[in-house]
Amino acid sequence: MLKFLYLNIYSLLLVIVGFLILLLPLYKINIWLLVIQIIVAINFFIVGGRLFATYHDKKRMINILLTKNRNKFQPETFKEYMQAPCGRLVVRIVLSELDKSNEYRNLLKLKKSTLTNIKENCKPIKTVVYIKDEE
């Protein structure tokens, strides 16, 4: 249960923020703000629910990392997981189960900066559409 809560801390935070948004009395200012408030809260609930749904994938990632690093510790296997906050939670759990929690500082060097991630992953793509003439 504790591992479930730890792995889903970000989704729990999103759901709590969604409830806090609903508690704001914006309807006293303008009734249309209530509509916007509900839409924003629903978006928080949807994203939180999607993160909750990835719990089984996170458990699978933990098992994969444990089997790869059980015999010999290989830092390069953690590189992909260090790029996202949820992945770093998975890495911390794996390191604690391997009794190598002190290695987390060394693995932080594998983490790319947010700006670098944006530059690498948001590249423009050229789309070409060919129209075949039938005569």
ZAMARLUM-357221 format. One record per atom (N, C-alpha, C, O): atom name; y, z, x. Coordinates in steps of 0.1 Angstrom, whole numbers. Example, Ala and Ser with C-alpha at 12.3 -4.5 7.8 and 13.67 -1.06 7.14 Angstrom:
<atoms>
atom rovo N, v -57, w 78, u 132 .
atom rovo CA, v -45, w 78, u 123 .
atom rovo C, v -33, w 78, u 132 .
atom rovo O, v -33, w 85, u 142 .
atom rovo N, v -22, w 71, u 128 .
atom rovo CA, v -11, w 71, u 137 .
atom rovo C, v 0, w 79, u 129 .
atom rovo O, v 11, w 80, u 134 .
</atoms>
This chain:
<atoms>
atom rovo N, v -12, w 0, u 8 .
atom rovo CA, v 0, w 0, u 0 .
atom rovo C, v 13, w 0, u 9 .
atom rovo O, v 22, w -7, u 6 .
atom rovo N, v 12, w 8, u 20 .
atom rovo CA, v 24, w 8, u 28 .
atom rovo C, v 26, w -5, u 35 .
atom rovo O, v 37, w -9, u 37 .
atom rovo N, v 15, w -12, u 39 .
atom rovo CA, v 16, w -25, u 45 .
atom rovo C, v 22, w -35, u 35 .
atom rovo O, v 30, w -44, u 39 .
atom rovo N, v 18, w -34, u 23 .
atom rovo CA, v 23, w -43, u 12 .
atom rovo C, v 39, w -41, u 11 .
atom rovo O, v 46, w -51, u 10 .
atom rovo N, v 43, w -28, u 11 .
atom rovo CA, v 57, w -26, u 9 .
atom rovo C, v 65, w -30, u 22 .
atom rovo O, v 76, w -36, u 21 .
atom rovo N, v 59, w -28, u 34 .
atom rovo CA, v 66, w -32, u 46 .
atom rovo C, v 67, w -47, u 47 .
atom rovo O, v 78, w -52, u 50 .
atom rovo N, v 57, w -55, u 43 .
atom rovo CA, v 57, w -69, u 44 .
atom rovo C, v 66, w -75, u 33 .
atom rovo O, v 72, w -86, u 35 .
atom rovo N, v 69, w -68, u 22 .
atom rovo CA, v 77, w -73, u 11 .
atom rovo C, v 90, w -66, u 10 .
atom rovo O, v 96, w -66, u -1 .
atom rovo N, v 95, w -61, u 21 .
atom rovo CA, v 108, w -53, u 21 .
atom rovo C, v 119, w -63, u 17 .
atom rovo O, v 128, w -58, u 10 .
atom rovo N, v 119, w -75, u 22 .
atom rovo CA, v 130, w -84, u 18 .
atom rovo C, v 130, w -88, u 4 .
atom rovo O, v 140, w -89, u -3 .
atom rovo N, v 118, w -90, u -2 .
atom rovo CA, v 117, w -94, u -16 .
atom rovo C, v 121, w -82, u -25 .
atom rovo O, v 127, w -84, u -35 .
atom rovo N, v 118, w -70, u -20 .
atom rovo CA, v 122, w -58, u -28 .
atom rovo C, v 137, w -56, u -28 .
atom rovo O, v 143, w -53, u -38 .
atom rovo N, v 143, w -59, u -16 .
atom rovo CA, v 158, w -58, u -15 .
atom rovo C, v 164, w -69, u -25 .
atom rovo O, v 174, w -66, u -31 .
atom rovo N, v 159, w -81, u -25 .
atom rovo CA, v 164, w -91, u -34 .
atom rovo C, v 163, w -87, u -49 .
atom rovo O, v 173, w -89, u -56 .
atom rovo N, v 152, w -81, u -53 .
atom rovo CA, v 151, w -77, u -67 .
atom rovo C, v 160, w -65, u -70 .
atom rovo O, v 166, w -65, u -80 .
atom rovo N, v 162, w -56, u -60 .
atom rovo CA, v 171, w -45, u -63 .
atom rovo C, v 185, w -50, u -64 .
atom rovo O, v 193, w -45, u -72 .
atom rovo N, v 189, w -60, u -55 .
atom rovo CA, v 203, w -65, u -56 .
atom rovo C, v 204, w -72, u -69 .
atom rovo O, v 215, w -72, u -75 .
atom rovo N, v 194, w -79, u -74 .
atom rovo CA, v 195, w -86, u -87 .
atom rovo C, v 198, w -76, u -98 .
atom rovo O, v 206, w -78, u -107 .
atom rovo N, v 191, w -64, u -98 .
atom rovo CA, v 193, w -54, u -108 .
atom rovo C, v 207, w -48, u -107 .
atom rovo O, v 214, w -45, u -117 .
atom rovo N, v 212, w -46, u -94 .
atom rovo CA, v 225, w -41, u -92 .
atom rovo C, v 236, w -50, u -98 .
atom rovo O, v 246, w -46, u -103 .
atom rovo N, v 234, w -63, u -96 .
atom rovo CA, v 243, w -73, u -101 .
atom rovo C, v 243, w -72, u -117 .
atom rovo O, v 254, w -73, u -123 .
atom rovo N, v 232, w -70, u -123 .
atom rovo CA, v 232, w -69, u -137 .
atom rovo C, v 239, w -56, u -142 .
atom rovo O, v 243, w -56, u -154 .
atom rovo N, v 239, w -46, u -134 .
atom rovo CA, v 246, w -33, u -138 .
atom rovo C, v 261, w -34, u -137 .
atom rovo O, v 268, w -25, u -143 .
atom rovo N, v 266, w -44, u -131 .
atom rovo CA, v 281, w -45, u -130 .
atom rovo C, v 287, w -48, u -144 .
atom rovo O, v 282, w -57, u -151 .
atom rovo N, v 297, w -41, u -148 .
atom rovo CA, v 303, w -43, u -162 .
atom rovo C, v 313, w -55, u -162 .
atom rovo O, v 324, w -52, u -165 .
atom rovo N, v 309, w -67, u -158 .
atom rovo CA, v 318, w -78, u -157 .
atom rovo C, v 322, w -83, u -171 .
atom rovo O, v 332, w -90, u -173 .
atom rovo N, v 314, w -80, u -181 .
atom rovo CA, v 316, w -85, u -195 .
atom rovo C, v 329, w -79, u -200 .
atom rovo O, v 335, w -85, u -209 .
atom rovo N, v 334, w -68, u -195 .
atom rovo CA, v 347, w -62, u -199 .
atom rovo C, v 359, w -70, u -195 .
atom rovo O, v 369, w -70, u -201 .
atom rovo N, v 357, w -78, u -184 .
atom rovo CA, v 368, w -86, u -179 .
atom rovo C, v 368, w -99, u -187 .
atom rovo O, v 378, w -103, u -192 .
atom rovo N, v 357, w -106, u -187 .
atom rovo CA, v 356, w -118, u -195 .
atom rovo C, v 341, w -120, u -198 .
atom rovo O, v 332, w -118, u -190 .
atom rovo N, v 338, w -125, u -210 .
atom rovo CA, v 325, w -127, u -215 .
atom rovo C, v 318, w -138, u -207 .
atom rovo O, v 305, w -137, u -205 .
atom rovo N, v 325, w -148, u -201 .
atom rovo CA, v 319, w -158, u -193 .
atom rovo C, v 314, w -153, u -180 .
atom rovo O, v 305, w -159, u -174 .
atom rovo N, v 320, w -142, u -175 .
atom rovo CA, v 315, w -136, u -163 .
atom rovo C, v 301, w -130, u -165 .
atom rovo O, v 293, w -130, u -155 .
atom rovo N, v 298, w -127, u -177 .
atom rovo CA, v 284, w -122, u -180 .
atom rovo C, v 274, w -133, u -178 .
atom rovo O, v 263, w -130, u -173 .
atom rovo N, v 278, w -145, u -182 .
atom rovo CA, v 268, w -156, u -181 .
atom rovo C, v 266, w -159, u -166 .
atom rovo O, v 255, w -161, u -162 .
atom rovo N, v 277, w -159, u -158 .
atom rovo CA, v 276, w -161, u -144 .
atom rovo C, v 268, w -150, u -137 .
atom rovo O, v 259, w -153, u -128 .
atom rovo N, v 270, w -138, u -141 .
atom rovo CA, v 263, w -126, u -136 .
atom rovo C, v 248, w -128, u -139 .
atom rovo O, v 240, w -125, u -130 .
atom rovo N, v 244, w -132, u -151 .
atom rovo CA, v 230, w -133, u -154 .
atom rovo C, v 224, w -145, u -146 .
atom rovo O, v 212, w -143, u -141 .
atom rovo N, v 231, w -156, u -144 .
atom rovo CA, v 225, w -167, u -136 .
atom rovo C, v 223, w -162, u -122 .
atom rovo O, v 213, w -166, u -116 .
atom rovo N, v 233, w -155, u -116 .
atom rovo CA, v 231, w -151, u -102 .
atom rovo C, v 220, w -141, u -101 .
atom rovo O, v 212, w -142, u -91 .
atom rovo N, v 218, w -132, u -110 .
atom rovo CA, v 207, w -122, u -110 .
atom rovo C, v 194, w -129, u -111 .
atom rovo O, v 184, w -125, u -104 .
atom rovo N, v 193, w -139, u -120 .
atom rovo CA, v 180, w -146, u -121 .
atom rovo C, v 177, w -153, u -108 .
atom rovo O, v 165, w -154, u -105 .
atom rovo N, v 187, w -159, u -101 .
atom rovo CA, v 184, w -165, u -88 .
atom rovo C, v 178, w -155, u -78 .
atom rovo O, v 169, w -158, u -71 .
atom rovo N, v 184, w -143, u -78 .
atom rovo CA, v 179, w -133, u -69 .
atom rovo C, v 164, w -129, u -73 .
atom rovo O, v 156, w -127, u -64 .
atom rovo N, v 161, w -128, u -86 .
atom rovo CA, v 148, w -125, u -90 .
atom rovo C, v 138, w -136, u -87 .
atom rovo O, v 127, w -133, u -83 .
atom rovo N, v 142, w -149, u -88 .
atom rovo CA, v 133, w -160, u -85 .
atom rovo C, v 130, w -160, u -70 .
atom rovo O, v 118, w -162, u -66 .
atom rovo N, v 140, w -159, u -61 .
atom rovo CA, v 138, w -159, u -47 .
atom rovo C, v 129, w -147, u -43 .
atom rovo O, v 120, w -148, u -35 .
atom rovo N, v 132, w -135, u -49 .
atom rovo CA, v 124, w -123, u -46 .
atom rovo C, v 109, w -125, u -51 .
atom rovo O, v 100, w -121, u -44 .
atom rovo N, v 107, w -132, u -62 .
atom rovo CA, v 94, w -135, u -67 .
atom rovo C, v 86, w -144, u -58 .
atom rovo O, v 74, w -143, u -55 .
atom rovo N, v 93, w -154, u -53 .
atom rovo CA, v 87, w -164, u -43 .
atom rovo C, v 83, w -157, u -30 .
atom rovo O, v 72, w -159, u -25 .
atom rovo N, v 91, w -147, u -26 .
atom rovo CA, v 87, w -140, u -14 .
atom rovo C, v 76, w -131, u -16 .
atom rovo O, v 67, w -129, u -8 .
atom rovo N, v 75, w -125, u -28 .
atom rovo CA, v 63, w -117, u -32 .
atom rovo C, v 51, w -125, u -32 .
atom rovo O, v 40, w -120, u -28 .
atom rovo N, v 52, w -137, u -36 .
atom rovo CA, v 40, w -146, u -37 .
atom rovo C, v 34, w -150, u -24 .
atom rovo O, v 23, w -155, u -23 .
atom rovo N, v 42, w -148, u -13 .
atom rovo CA, v 37, w -152, u 0 .
atom rovo C, v 29, w -141, u 7 .
atom rovo O, v 26, w -142, u 19 .
atom rovo N, v 26, w -130, u 0 .
atom rovo CA, v 19, w -119, u 6 .
atom rovo C, v 5, w -123, u 11 .
atom rovo O, v 2, w -118, u 22 .
atom rovo N, v -2, w -131, u 3 .
atom rovo CA, v -15, w -135, u 8 .
atom rovo C, v -15, w -143, u 20 .
atom rovo O, v -23, w -143, u 29 .
atom rovo N, v -4, w -152, u 21 .
atom rovo CA, v -2, w -160, u 33 .
atom rovo C, v 1, w -151, u 45 .
atom rovo O, v -4, w -154, u 56 .
atom rovo N, v 9, w -141, u 43 .
atom rovo CA, v 12, w -132, u 54 .
atom rovo C, v 0, w -124, u 59 .
atom rovo O, v -2, w -122, u 71 .
atom rovo N, v -9, w -120, u 49 .
atom rovo CA, v -22, w -114, u 54 .
atom rovo C, v -30, w -123, u 62 .
atom rovo O, v -37, w -119, u 71 .
atom rovo N, v -30, w -136, u 58 .
atom rovo CA, v -38, w -146, u 65 .
atom rovo C, v -32, w -148, u 79 .
atom rovo O, v -40, w -149, u 88 .
atom rovo N, v -19, w -148, u 80 .
atom rovo CA, v -13, w -150, u 93 .
atom rovo C, v -16, w -138, u 102 .
atom rovo O, v -18, w -140, u 114 .
atom rovo N, v -16, w -126, u 96 .
atom rovo CA, v -20, w -114, u 104 .
atom rovo C, v -34, w -116, u 110 .
atom rovo O, v -36, w -113, u 121 .
atom rovo N, v -43, w -120, u 101 .
atom rovo CA, v -57, w -122, u 106 .
atom rovo C, v -58, w -132, u 117 .
atom rovo O, v -66, w -130, u 126 .
atom rovo N, v -51, w -143, u 115 .
atom rovo CA, v -51, w -154, u 125 .
atom rovo C, v -46, w -148, u 139 .
atom rovo O, v -52, w -151, u 149 .
atom rovo N, v -34, w -142, u 138 .
atom rovo CA, v -28, w -136, u 151 .
atom rovo C, v -37, w -126, u 157 .
atom rovo O, v -38, w -125, u 169 .
atom rovo N, v -44, w -118, u 149 .
atom rovo CA, v -53, w -108, u 154 .
atom rovo C, v -65, w -114, u 161 .
atom rovo O, v -68, w -109, u 172 .
atom rovo N, v -71, w -124, u 155 .
atom rovo CA, v -82, w -131, u 162 .
atom rovo C, v -78, w -138, u 175 .
atom rovo O, v -86, w -138, u 184 .
atom rovo N, v -66, w -144, u 175 .
atom rovo CA, v -62, w -151, u 187 .
atom rovo C, v -59, w -142, u 198 .
atom rovo O, v -60, w -145, u 210 .
atom rovo N, v -54, w -130, u 195 .
atom rovo CA, v -49, w -120, u 206 .
atom rovo C, v -58, w -108, u 207 .
atom rovo O, v -55, w -99, u 215 .
atom rovo N, v -70, w -108, u 201 .
atom rovo CA, v -79, w -96, u 202 .
atom rovo C, v -84, w -95, u 216 .
atom rovo O, v -84, w -83, u 222 .
atom rovo N, v -88, w -105, u 223 .
atom rovo CA, v -94, w -104, u 236 .
atom rovo C, v -83, w -104, u 247 .
atom rovo O, v -84, w -96, u 256 .
atom rovo N, v -74, w -114, u 246 .
atom rovo CA, v -63, w -115, u 256 .
atom rovo C, v -50, w -117, u 248 .
atom rovo O, v -49, w -125, u 239 .
atom rovo N, v -40, w -110, u 252 .
atom rovo CA, v -27, w -111, u 246 .
atom rovo C, v -20, w -124, u 250 .
atom rovo O, v -18, w -126, u 262 .
atom rovo N, v -16, w -132, u 241 .
atom rovo CA, v -10, w -145, u 243 .
atom rovo C, v 4, w -145, u 236 .
atom rovo O, v 4, w -148, u 224 .
atom rovo N, v 14, w -143, u 243 .
atom rovo CA, v 28, w -143, u 237 .
atom rovo C, v 32, w -156, u 230 .
atom rovo O, v 39, w -155, u 220 .
atom rovo N, v 27, w -167, u 235 .
atom rovo CA, v 31, w -180, u 230 .
atom rovo C, v 26, w -182, u 215 .
atom rovo O, v 31, w -190, u 208 .
atom rovo N, v 16, w -175, u 211 .
atom rovo CA, v 11, w -176, u 198 .
atom rovo C, v 20, w -170, u 187 .
atom rovo O, v 19, w -173, u 175 .
atom rovo N, v 29, w -162, u 192 .
atom rovo CA, v 39, w -155, u 183 .
atom rovo C, v 52, w -163, u 181 .
atom rovo O, v 60, w -159, u 173 .
atom rovo N, v 54, w -173, u 189 .
atom rovo CA, v 67, w -180, u 190 .
atom rovo C, v 71, w -185, u 176 .
atom rovo O, v 83, w -183, u 172 .
atom rovo N, v 62, w -191, u 168 .
atom rovo CA, v 65, w -197, u 155 .
atom rovo C, v 69, w -185, u 145 .
atom rovo O, v 78, w -187, u 137 .
atom rovo N, v 63, w -174, u 146 .
atom rovo CA, v 65, w -163, u 137 .
atom rovo C, v 78, w -155, u 140 .
atom rovo O, v 83, w -148, u 132 .
atom rovo N, v 83, w -157, u 152 .
atom rovo CA, v 95, w -149, u 156 .
atom rovo C, v 108, w -156, u 151 .
atom rovo O, v 119, w -150, u 152 .
atom rovo N, v 107, w -167, u 144 .
atom rovo CA, v 119, w -175, u 140 .
atom rovo C, v 124, w -170, u 127 .
atom rovo O, v 136, w -172, u 123 .
atom rovo N, v 116, w -163, u 118 .
atom rovo CA, v 120, w -159, u 105 .
atom rovo C, v 119, w -144, u 104 .
atom rovo O, v 110, w -138, u 110 .
atom rovo N, v 127, w -137, u 96 .
atom rovo CA, v 126, w -123, u 94 .
atom rovo C, v 113, w -118, u 89 .
atom rovo O, v 107, w -108, u 94 .
atom rovo N, v 107, w -125, u 80 .
atom rovo CA, v 94, w -121, u 74 .
atom rovo C, v 83, w -123, u 85 .
atom rovo O, v 74, w -115, u 85 .
atom rovo N, v 84, w -133, u 93 .
atom rovo CA, v 75, w -135, u 104 .
atom rovo C, v 76, w -124, u 114 .
atom rovo O, v 65, w -120, u 120 .
atom rovo N, v 88, w -119, u 117 .
atom rovo CA, v 89, w -108, u 126 .
atom rovo C, v 82, w -96, u 121 .
atom rovo O, v 77, w -87, u 129 .
atom rovo N, v 82, w -94, u 108 .
atom rovo CA, v 75, w -82, u 102 .
atom rovo C, v 60, w -84, u 104 .
atom rovo O, v 53, w -74, u 107 .
atom rovo N, v 55, w -96, u 103 .
atom rovo CA, v 41, w -99, u 105 .
atom rovo C, v 38, w -96, u 120 .
atom rovo O, v 27, w -90, u 123 .
atom rovo N, v 46, w -100, u 129 .
atom rovo CA, v 44, w -98, u 143 .
atom rovo C, v 44, w -83, u 146 .
atom rovo O, v 35, w -78, u 154 .
atom rovo N, v 53, w -75, u 140 .
atom rovo CA, v 53, w -61, u 143 .
atom rovo C, v 40, w -54, u 138 .
atom rovo O, v 34, w -45, u 145 .
atom rovo N, v 34, w -59, u 127 .
atom rovo CA, v 22, w -53, u 122 .
atom rovo C, v 10, w -57, u 131 .
atom rovo O, v 2, w -48, u 134 .
atom rovo N, v 10, w -69, u 136 .
atom rovo CA, v -1, w -74, u 145 .
atom rovo C, v 0, w -66, u 158 .
atom rovo O, v -10, w -61, u 163 .
atom rovo N, v 12, w -64, u 163 .
atom rovo CA, v 13, w -57, u 176 .
atom rovo C, v 9, w -42, u 174 .
atom rovo O, v 4, w -36, u 183 .
atom rovo N, v 13, w -36, u 163 .
atom rovo CA, v 8, w -22, u 161 .
atom rovo C, v -7, w -21, u 160 .
atom rovo O, v -12, w -11, u 164 .
atom rovo N, v -13, w -31, u 153 .
atom rovo CA, v -28, w -31, u 152 .
atom rovo C, v -35, w -34, u 166 .
atom rovo O, v -46, w -29, u 168 .
atom rovo N, v -28, w -41, u 175 .
atom rovo CA, v -33, w -43, u 188 .
atom rovo C, v -29, w -33, u 198 .
atom rovo O, v -33, w -33, u 210 .
atom rovo N, v -22, w -23, u 193 .
atom rovo CA, v -16, w -12, u 202 .
atom rovo C, v -8, w -17, u 213 .
atom rovo O, v -8, w -13, u 225 .
atom rovo N, v 0, w -27, u 210 .
atom rovo CA, v 10, w -33, u 220 .
atom rovo C, v 24, w -34, u 214 .
atom rovo O, v 31, w -44, u 215 .
atom rovo N, v 28, w -23, u 207 .
atom rovo CA, v 41, w -23, u 201 .
atom rovo C, v 52, w -25, u 210 .
atom rovo O, v 63, w -30, u 207 .
atom rovo N, v 50, w -21, u 223 .
atom rovo CA, v 61, w -22, u 233 .
atom rovo C, v 63, w -37, u 237 .
atom rovo O, v 73, w -39, u 244 .
atom rovo N, v 54, w -46, u 234 .
atom rovo CA, v 56, w -60, u 237 .
atom rovo C, v 66, w -67, u 228 .
atom rovo O, v 70, w -78, u 231 .
atom rovo N, v 71, w -60, u 217 .
atom rovo CA, v 80, w -67, u 208 .
atom rovo C, v 93, w -71, u 215 .
atom rovo O, v 99, w -81, u 212 .
atom rovo N, v 98, w -63, u 224 .
atom rovo CA, v 110, w -66, u 231 .
atom rovo C, v 109, w -79, u 239 .
atom rovo O, v 118, w -87, u 240 .
atom rovo N, v 97, w -81, u 245 .
atom rovo CA, v 95, w -93, u 252 .
atom rovo C, v 94, w -105, u 243 .
atom rovo O, v 98, w -116, u 247 .
atom rovo N, v 88, w -103, u 231 .
atom rovo CA, v 87, w -114, u 222 .
atom rovo C, v 100, w -118, u 216 .
atom rovo O, v 102, w -129, u 211 .
atom rovo N, v 110, w -109, u 216 .
atom rovo CA, v 123, w -112, u 210 .
atom rovo C, v 130, w -123, u 218 .
atom rovo O, v 139, w -130, u 213 .
atom rovo N, v 125, w -125, u 231 .
atom rovo CA, v 131, w -136, u 239 .
atom rovo C, v 127, w -150, u 233 .
atom rovo O, v 133, w -160, u 236 .
atom rovo N, v 116, w -150, u 225 .
atom rovo CA, v 111, w -162, u 219 .
atom rovo C, v 119, w -166, u 207 .
atom rovo O, v 118, w -178, u 203 .
atom rovo N, v 126, w -157, u 202 .
atom rovo CA, v 134, w -159, u 190 .
atom rovo C, v 146, w -168, u 193 .
atom rovo O, v 154, w -165, u 202 .
atom rovo N, v 148, w -179, u 185 .
atom rovo CA, v 159, w -188, u 187 .
atom rovo C, v 171, w -183, u 179 .
atom rovo O, v 169, w -176, u 169 .
atom rovo N, v 183, w -186, u 183 .
atom rovo CA, v 195, w -182, u 176 .
atom rovo C, v 195, w -190, u 163 .
atom rovo O, v 189, w -200, u 162 .
atom rovo N, v 202, w -184, u 153 .
atom rovo CA, v 204, w -191, u 140 .
atom rovo C, v 210, w -204, u 142 .
atom rovo O, v 206, w -214, u 135 .
atom rovo N, v 220, w -205, u 150 .
atom rovo CA, v 227, w -218, u 152 .
atom rovo C, v 218, w -229, u 158 .
atom rovo O, v 219, w -240, u 154 .
atom rovo N, v 209, w -225, u 167 .
atom rovo CA, v 200, w -234, u 173 .
atom rovo C, v 190, w -238, u 163 .
atom rovo O, v 186, w -250, u 162 .
atom rovo N, v 185, w -229, u 154 .
atom rovo CA, v 176, w -233, u 144 .
atom rovo C, v 182, w -243, u 134 .
atom rovo O, v 175, w -253, u 130 .
atom rovo N, v 195, w -241, u 131 .
atom rovo CA, v 201, w -250, u 121 .
atom rovo C, v 203, w -264, u 128 .
atom rovo O, v 201, w -274, u 121 .
atom rovo N, v 206, w -264, u 140 .
atom rovo CA, v 208, w -277, u 147 .
atom rovo C, v 195, w -285, u 148 .
atom rovo O, v 195, w -297, u 147 .
atom rovo N, v 184, w -278, u 151 .
atom rovo CA, v 171, w -284, u 152 .
atom rovo C, v 165, w -289, u 139 .
atom rovo O, v 158, w -299, u 138 .
atom rovo N, v 167, w -281, u 128 .
atom rovo CA, v 161, w -283, u 116 .
atom rovo C, v 169, w -291, u 106 .
atom rovo O, v 163, w -296, u 96 .
atom rovo N, v 182, w -293, u 108 .
atom rovo CA, v 190, w -300, u 99 .
atom rovo C, v 196, w -313, u 105 .
atom rovo O, v 207, w -314, u 108 .
atom rovo N, v 187, w -322, u 107 .
atom rovo CA, v 191, w -335, u 113 .
atom rovo C, v 192, w -345, u 102 .
atom rovo O, v 184, w -345, u 93 .
atom rovo N, v 202, w -354, u 103 .
atom rovo CA, v 203, w -364, u 93 .
atom rovo C, v 192, w -374, u 94 .
atom rovo O, v 186, w -377, u 104 .
atom rovo N, v 188, w -378, u 82 .
atom rovo CA, v 177, w -388, u 81 .
atom rovo C, v 182, w -401, u 74 .
atom rovo O, v 189, w -400, u 64 .
atom rovo N, v 178, w -412, u 80 .
atom rovo CA, v 183, w -425, u 75 .
atom rovo C, v 172, w -430, u 66 .
atom rovo O, v 160, w -431, u 69 .
atom rovo N, v 176, w -433, u 54 .
atom rovo CA, v 167, w -439, u 44 .
atom rovo C, v 170, w -453, u 41 .
atom rovo O, v 182, w -457, u 39 .
atom rovo N, v 160, w -462, u 42 .
atom rovo CA, v 162, w -476, u 40 .
atom rovo C, v 153, w -480, u 28 .
atom rovo O, v 142, w -476, u 27 .
atom rovo N, v 160, w -487, u 19 .
atom rovo CA, v 153, w -492, u 7 .
atom rovo C, v 152, w -507, u 8 .
atom rovo O, v 162, w -514, u 9 .
atom rovo N, v 140, w -512, u 7 .
atom rovo CA, v 138, w -527, u 7 .
atom rovo C, v 135, w -531, u -8 .
atom rovo O, v 127, w -525, u -15 .
atom rovo N, v 142, w -542, u -12 .
atom rovo CA, v 140, w -547, u -25 .
atom rovo C, v 134, w -561, u -24 .
atom rovo O, v 139, w -570, u -17 .
atom rovo N, v 122, w -562, u -30 .
atom rovo CA, v 115, w -575, u -29 .
atom rovo C, v 120, w -584, u -40 .
atom rovo O, v 119, w -581, u -52 .
atom rovo N, v 125, w -596, u -36 .
atom rovo CA, v 130, w -606, u -46 .
atom rovo C, v 118, w -614, u -51 .
atom rovo O, v 109, w -618, u -43 .
atom rovo N, v 117, w -615, u -64 .
atom rovo CA, v 106, w -622, u -70 .
atom rovo C, v 113, w -635, u -76 .
atom rovo O, v 121, w -634, u -85 .
atom rovo N, v 109, w -646, u -71 .
atom rovo CA, v 114, w -659, u -76 .
atom rovo C, v 103, w -668, u -81 .
atom rovo O, v 106, w -679, u -85 .
</atoms>
